[in-house]
Amino acid sequence: MIVTPAVAATPAAASAAPSYRACYDGTCKFTFRRPVSFRVSARLFGFSRVYVSKQYVATFDQDMVVVRAGNSTAYLSEGGSGWIRANRKKRLSFRVLAITSKGATIRFG
């Protein structure tokens, strides 16, 4: 008699990518481990997509959070805040709350 191990099914929600829909209006907080991108209101901000990642920046010899939107890029260390603005529209402001070896936490709004 051959016995095969039982394989537990993983719910679809557990493997689904996180949703950043709450960020559409420019107000949200999340922790990320991999680079992420999400949509924002082009009518409000003048650009429609924001890219967020954690990168090692040799110039400063530390990990930093990089926020890209439109033609602008901001590099922020832990506790740093900044904003991006396009075409005299509303500012998209953000603050880096924490940077760890596994990822970072950022708050928009």
HELIX and SHEET records of a PDB file:
HELIX    1   1 ALA A   12  SER A   15  1                                   4    
HELIX    2   2 ARG A   21  ASP A   25  5                                   5    
HELIX    3   3 ALA A   42  PHE A   45  1                                   4    
SHEET    1   A 4 CYS A  28  PHE A  32  0                                        
SHEET    2   A 4 ALA A 104  PHE A 108 -1                                        
SHEET    3   A 4 LEU A  92  ILE A  99 -1                                        
SHEET    4   A 4 SER A  81  ILE A  84 -1                                        
SHEET    1   B 4 VAL A  36  ARG A  39  0                                        
SHEET    2   B 4 ARG A  49  VAL A  57 -1                                        
SHEET    3   B 4 GLN A  62  ALA A  69 -1                                        
SHEET    4   B 4 SER A  72  LEU A  76 -1                                        
END                                                                             
